Amino acid sequence: MIIYWLMLLVPVWAVLVPKRLKANQVSVMWAFVGALFAILIGLRDQVGGDWFNYLPMFLDIGARRWFDAISQSDPGYALLSWTIYRLGGSIYAVNLFCASVLMCGTVFFCRKQPHPWLALLAAVPYMLIVVGMGYTRQSVALGFALLGLAALGDGRIRAFLIWVGIGALFHKSAVLLMPIAALASSRHRMLTIGLVGATTVLTYFLLLEDSSEDLWANYVEADMQSQGGAIRVAMNAIPALMLLLFRGRLEPESRRLKLWMWMAVFSLLCVPLAGLASTAVDRVALYLIPVQLFVFSRLPRLAGTSRMRGALVFAILGYYVAVQFVWLNFAAHAGYWVPYRFMPVMA
């Protein structure tokens, strides 16, 4: 599991040993970290709870005609898998593409935060290691969602809808984020509600209508229990509560604050719902993980002195080190991630 700790060490080192770099040097460093993490996530071998589900899916999709292939899975993921298979590629190429999208979204989102490396620190233990290496399709959707949320924070509603729409091609559940654009809108509210509503309905009929009954049966009526789901929901609820309590001090810009207040509200609503259909809520909560990145990268703003600021930073570091330690050593399914295997070494 040394690789996982090295991944966490990167943002820890960047936070504790800050260096004054020129803008182009900072960009190069972030590009290097993004590429390194994408390679580690994408070229993993037999790592992640869904590894042995995705491998036969890839082979099955590749053996079909392209039109039949896209009906076997989410169309974006199916078309990607079919194309790579027909070009002579492997599941590793699919995973590398998906990891690259996740890391592009992560790097872009983190760099827009006041303390980017704290945001990356919050992303590593669960969003990158667990989701990135275990929920391949949803990790791609999350990568596009991060691009969309960054755009929506800047008031670019259409860009948000486009990014989330592309994400929904890889995992249909991403469409659940679309109404947030209407809730977060402060100008031309009725026009925004109409645009978001039309986009959501269109996306639903294109992607979800045929499978909505299956999704409900599999995730809700079957009452599937996602091991550790309550803990992951709580991980979103903690920063969400902080944002509600200290909203003005954490984010002074009203438009951006409104967006993330809604994200915080949905994160808290997941807490009582987790007991009704834990797997369904757990999957939805994956798209709310950015609340952790948003809040913890702003937490030092609550400090009145440099000493208090340092204490808050160390508290955040300690929290995520503890999260990763507990997950790797005590999570029910950690055995699917440990030991970490790297394809170029295993080949």
C-alpha positions as CSV (number, residue, x, y, z in Angstrom):
1,M,0.0,0.0,0.0
2,I,3.1,2.3,-0.2
3,I,1.8,3.8,-3.5
4,Y,-1.3,5.1,-1.7
5,W,0.7,6.8,1.0
6,L,3.0,8.3,-1.6
7,M,0.0,9.7,-3.4
8,L,-1.1,11.3,-0.1
9,L,2.4,12.5,0.6
10,V,2.4,14.7,-2.5
11,P,-0.2,17.2,-1.3
12,V,1.1,16.9,2.3
13,W,4.6,17.9,1.2
14,A,3.2,20.7,-1.0
15,V,1.2,22.1,2.0
16,L,4.0,21.8,4.5
17,V,6.9,22.9,2.3
18,P,5.5,25.7,0.2
19,K,7.8,27.1,-2.4
20,R,7.6,30.4,-4.3
21,L,7.3,29.4,-7.9
22,K,6.5,31.3,-11.0
23,A,3.1,30.8,-12.6
24,N,4.5,28.6,-15.4
25,Q,6.4,26.5,-12.9
26,V,3.3,25.9,-10.8
27,S,1.4,24.8,-13.9
28,V,4.2,22.4,-14.8
29,M,4.1,20.9,-11.3
30,W,0.3,20.5,-11.4
31,A,0.5,18.9,-14.8
32,F,3.2,16.5,-13.6
33,V,1.2,15.5,-10.5
34,G,-2.0,15.1,-12.6
35,A,-0.2,12.9,-15.1
36,L,1.5,10.8,-12.4
37,F,-1.8,10.2,-10.6
38,A,-3.6,9.3,-13.9
39,I,-0.9,6.7,-14.7
40,L,-1.1,5.2,-11.2
41,I,-4.9,5.1,-11.3
42,G,-5.2,4.1,-15.0
43,L,-2.5,1.4,-15.2
44,R,-3.4,-0.4,-12.0
45,D,-3.7,-4.2,-12.3
46,Q,-6.4,-6.2,-10.6
47,V,-7.0,-3.3,-8.2
48,G,-10.5,-2.1,-7.2
49,G,-13.7,-3.8,-6.2
50,D,-15.1,-3.8,-9.8
51,W,-12.0,-4.9,-11.7
52,F,-13.4,-8.4,-12.5
53,N,-16.7,-6.9,-13.6
54,Y,-15.2,-4.3,-16.0
55,L,-12.8,-6.8,-17.6
56,P,-15.5,-9.2,-19.0
57,M,-17.6,-6.1,-19.9
58,F,-14.8,-4.8,-22.0
59,L,-14.4,-8.1,-23.8
60,D,-18.1,-8.4,-24.4
61,I,-18.5,-4.9,-25.7
62,G,-15.5,-5.3,-28.0
63,A,-16.9,-8.5,-29.6
64,R,-20.2,-6.8,-30.6
65,R,-21.1,-4.5,-33.4
66,W,-20.8,-0.9,-32.3
67,F,-24.5,-0.2,-32.3
68,D,-25.1,-3.3,-30.1
69,A,-22.1,-2.4,-28.0
70,I,-23.4,0.9,-26.8
71,S,-26.7,-0.7,-25.6
72,Q,-24.7,-2.9,-23.2
73,S,-23.5,-0.1,-21.0
74,D,-23.5,3.7,-20.6
75,P,-23.0,4.8,-24.3
76,G,-19.9,7.0,-23.7
77,Y,-18.1,4.2,-21.8
78,A,-19.3,1.5,-24.2
79,L,-18.1,3.5,-27.3
80,L,-14.7,4.2,-25.7
81,S,-14.3,0.5,-24.8
82,W,-15.4,-0.7,-28.3
83,T,-13.1,1.7,-30.1
84,I,-10.1,0.8,-28.0
85,Y,-10.8,-2.9,-28.3
86,R,-11.1,-2.6,-32.1
87,L,-7.8,-0.7,-32.2
88,G,-6.1,-3.6,-30.5
89,G,-6.0,-1.9,-27.1
90,S,-6.8,-3.4,-23.6
91,I,-8.7,-2.6,-20.5
92,Y,-5.6,-0.6,-19.3
93,A,-6.0,1.9,-22.1
94,V,-9.7,2.3,-21.2
95,N,-8.8,2.8,-17.5
96,L,-6.0,5.3,-18.4
97,F,-8.4,7.4,-20.4
98,C,-10.9,7.4,-17.6
99,A,-8.2,8.3,-15.0
100,S,-7.0,11.1,-17.2
101,V,-10.5,12.6,-17.3
102,L,-10.8,12.3,-13.5
103,M,-7.4,14.0,-13.0
104,C,-8.1,16.8,-15.5
105,G,-11.3,17.6,-13.6
106,T,-9.5,17.3,-10.2
107,V,-6.6,19.5,-11.2
108,F,-8.7,22.1,-12.8
109,F,-11.1,22.2,-9.8
110,C,-8.3,22.2,-7.2
111,R,-6.4,25.1,-8.9
112,K,-9.5,27.3,-8.6
113,Q,-9.5,26.9,-4.8
114,P,-7.7,29.3,-2.4
115,H,-5.5,26.5,-1.1
116,P,-5.2,24.1,-4.0
117,W,-3.0,21.5,-2.4
118,L,-5.4,21.2,0.6
119,A,-8.1,20.5,-2.0
120,L,-6.0,17.8,-3.6
121,L,-5.2,16.4,-0.1
122,A,-9.0,16.1,0.5
123,A,-9.4,14.3,-2.8
124,V,-6.8,11.6,-2.5
125,P,-8.0,9.1,0.2
126,Y,-11.5,8.5,-1.2
127,M,-12.2,10.3,-4.4
128,L,-9.0,9.3,-6.2
129,I,-8.0,6.1,-4.6
130,V,-11.4,4.5,-3.9
131,V,-13.6,6.0,-6.6
132,G,-10.9,6.5,-9.2
133,M,-9.6,2.9,-8.8
134,G,-12.9,1.2,-8.1
135,Y,-15.8,3.0,-9.8
136,T,-14.4,3.5,-13.2
137,R,-17.5,4.8,-15.1
138,Q,-18.6,7.0,-12.2
139,S,-15.1,8.4,-11.8
140,V,-15.2,9.7,-15.4
141,A,-18.6,11.3,-14.8
142,L,-17.1,12.8,-11.6
143,G,-14.2,14.2,-13.6
144,F,-16.5,16.0,-16.0
145,A,-18.7,17.1,-13.1
146,L,-15.7,18.8,-11.5
147,L,-15.1,20.7,-14.7
148,G,-18.8,21.6,-14.7
149,L,-18.9,22.7,-11.0
150,A,-15.9,24.9,-11.6
151,A,-17.6,26.5,-14.6
152,L,-20.9,26.9,-12.6
153,G,-19.0,28.7,-9.8
154,D,-17.9,31.2,-12.4
155,G,-21.5,31.6,-13.6
156,R,-21.1,29.6,-16.8
157,I,-24.3,27.6,-16.7
158,R,-24.2,26.3,-20.2
159,A,-20.7,25.0,-19.8
160,F,-21.9,23.3,-16.6
161,L,-24.7,21.6,-18.4
162,I,-22.5,20.5,-21.3
163,W,-19.8,19.0,-19.0
164,V,-22.4,17.2,-16.8
165,G,-24.2,16.0,-20.0
166,I,-21.0,14.5,-21.3
167,G,-20.4,12.9,-17.9
168,A,-23.8,11.3,-18.0
169,L,-22.8,9.5,-21.2
170,F,-20.3,7.6,-19.0
171,H,-22.5,7.1,-16.0
172,K,-26.2,8.1,-16.1
173,S,-26.4,9.1,-12.5
174,A,-24.5,12.3,-13.3
175,V,-27.7,13.8,-14.6
176,L,-28.8,14.2,-11.0
177,L,-26.5,17.2,-10.7
178,M,-28.2,19.2,-13.4
179,P,-31.0,20.8,-11.3
180,I,-28.3,22.4,-9.1
181,A,-27.7,24.9,-11.9
182,A,-31.3,26.2,-11.6
183,L,-31.1,26.3,-7.8
184,A,-27.7,28.2,-7.9
185,S,-28.8,30.7,-10.5
186,S,-29.2,34.3,-9.2
187,R,-29.7,36.1,-12.6
188,H,-32.3,35.4,-15.2
189,R,-33.7,32.8,-12.9
190,M,-36.7,31.8,-14.9
191,L,-34.7,31.5,-18.1
192,T,-32.1,29.3,-16.3
193,I,-34.8,27.1,-14.8
194,G,-36.3,26.6,-18.3
195,L,-32.9,25.8,-19.8
196,V,-31.9,23.4,-17.0
197,G,-35.4,21.8,-17.0
198,A,-35.3,21.2,-20.8
199,T,-31.8,19.9,-20.6
200,T,-32.6,17.5,-17.7
201,V,-35.7,16.2,-19.4
202,L,-33.9,15.6,-22.7
203,T,-31.0,13.9,-21.0
204,Y,-33.4,11.7,-19.0
205,F,-35.2,10.5,-22.2
206,L,-31.9,10.0,-24.0
207,L,-30.1,8.1,-21.3
208,L,-32.3,7.2,-18.3
209,E,-35.8,6.3,-19.5
210,D,-35.1,2.7,-20.5
211,S,-33.1,1.9,-17.4
212,S,-34.8,4.0,-14.7
213,E,-36.9,1.0,-13.5
214,D,-33.9,-1.2,-13.3
215,L,-32.0,1.5,-11.4
216,W,-34.8,1.9,-8.9
217,A,-35.2,-1.9,-8.4
218,N,-31.4,-2.5,-8.0
219,Y,-30.6,0.4,-5.8
220,V,-33.7,1.2,-3.8
221,E,-36.2,-1.7,-3.7
222,A,-33.5,-4.3,-3.2
223,D,-32.3,-2.2,-0.3
224,M,-28.7,-2.9,-1.2
225,Q,-26.3,-2.1,1.6
226,S,-23.2,-0.2,0.6
227,Q,-20.5,-1.2,3.2
228,G,-19.2,2.0,4.8
229,G,-21.7,4.1,2.9
230,A,-22.9,5.9,6.1
231,I,-19.2,6.9,6.9
232,R,-18.7,8.3,3.4
233,V,-22.0,10.3,3.7
234,A,-20.8,11.6,7.0
235,M,-17.5,12.6,5.4
236,N,-19.5,15.0,3.1
237,A,-21.8,16.1,5.9
238,I,-19.0,17.4,8.2
239,P,-17.7,20.0,5.8
240,A,-21.3,20.7,4.6
241,L,-22.2,21.7,8.2
242,M,-19.1,23.8,8.5
243,L,-20.1,25.7,5.3
244,L,-23.6,26.4,6.7
245,L,-22.2,27.6,10.0
246,F,-19.3,29.8,8.6
247,R,-20.6,30.5,5.1
248,G,-19.7,34.2,4.9
249,R,-16.2,33.7,6.2
250,L,-15.4,30.7,4.0
251,E,-16.7,32.1,0.7
252,P,-17.4,35.9,0.4
253,E,-18.5,35.7,-3.2
254,S,-22.3,35.4,-3.1
255,R,-22.8,33.6,-6.5
256,R,-20.3,30.9,-5.7
257,L,-21.5,30.6,-2.1
258,K,-25.1,30.0,-3.2
259,L,-24.0,27.1,-5.4
260,W,-22.1,25.4,-2.6
261,M,-24.7,26.1,0.0
262,W,-27.0,23.9,-2.1
263,M,-24.3,21.3,-2.4
264,A,-24.0,21.4,1.4
265,V,-27.8,21.0,1.8
266,F,-27.9,18.0,-0.4
267,S,-24.9,16.5,1.5
268,L,-26.8,16.8,4.7
269,L,-30.0,15.4,3.2
270,C,-28.1,12.2,2.4
271,V,-27.6,11.6,6.1
272,P,-31.2,10.5,7.0
273,L,-31.7,9.0,3.6
274,A,-28.7,6.7,3.9
275,G,-30.7,4.3,6.1
276,L,-33.4,3.9,3.5
277,A,-31.3,2.9,0.5
278,S,-27.7,3.1,1.4
279,T,-26.2,2.1,-2.0
280,A,-28.4,4.5,-3.9
281,V,-27.5,7.4,-1.5
282,D,-23.8,6.3,-1.5
283,R,-23.6,6.6,-5.3
284,V,-25.3,10.0,-5.3
285,A,-23.0,11.1,-2.5
286,L,-20.0,10.5,-4.8
287,Y,-21.0,13.6,-6.7
288,L,-21.0,15.6,-3.5
289,I,-17.4,14.8,-2.6
290,P,-16.3,18.1,-4.1
291,V,-17.9,19.7,-1.0
292,Q,-14.9,18.4,1.0
293,L,-12.4,19.9,-1.5
294,F,-14.3,23.2,-1.5
295,V,-14.6,23.6,2.3
296,F,-11.3,22.2,3.6
297,S,-9.3,24.4,1.1
298,R,-11.0,27.4,2.7
299,L,-10.9,26.4,6.3
300,P,-7.7,28.3,7.0
301,R,-9.8,31.5,6.4
302,L,-11.3,31.0,9.8
303,A,-8.0,31.5,11.5
304,G,-7.3,34.9,13.1
305,T,-3.6,34.3,13.6
306,S,-0.9,32.5,11.8
307,R,-0.6,30.0,14.7
308,M,-4.3,29.2,14.5
309,R,-4.0,28.9,10.7
310,G,-1.2,26.4,11.1
311,A,-3.2,24.4,13.6
312,L,-6.1,24.2,11.2
313,V,-3.9,23.0,8.4
314,F,-2.4,20.3,10.6
315,A,-5.8,19.3,11.8
316,I,-6.9,18.8,8.1
317,L,-3.7,16.8,7.4
318,G,-4.2,14.6,10.4
319,Y,-7.9,14.0,9.5
320,Y,-7.2,12.8,6.0
321,V,-4.2,10.7,7.1
322,A,-6.5,9.0,9.6
323,V,-9.2,8.5,6.9
324,Q,-6.7,6.8,4.6
325,F,-5.2,4.7,7.4
326,V,-8.6,3.5,8.7
327,W,-9.8,2.7,5.2
328,L,-6.7,0.8,4.0
329,N,-6.5,-1.2,7.2
330,F,-10.1,-1.7,8.3
331,A,-12.5,-1.2,5.4
332,A,-14.5,-4.4,4.5
333,H,-13.4,-4.3,0.9
334,A,-9.9,-2.9,1.2
335,G,-8.5,-6.2,0.1
336,Y,-9.5,-5.4,-3.4
337,W,-7.1,-2.4,-3.3
338,V,-4.3,-4.0,-1.3
339,P,-1.7,-4.8,-2.4
340,Y,-1.4,-2.2,-5.2
341,R,-0.3,-3.7,-8.5
342,F,1.1,-1.7,-11.4
343,M,0.6,-3.1,-14.9
344,P,4.0,-2.3,-16.4
345,V,5.6,-4.1,-13.5
346,M,3.2,-7.1,-13.5
347,A,3.4,-7.6,-17.3
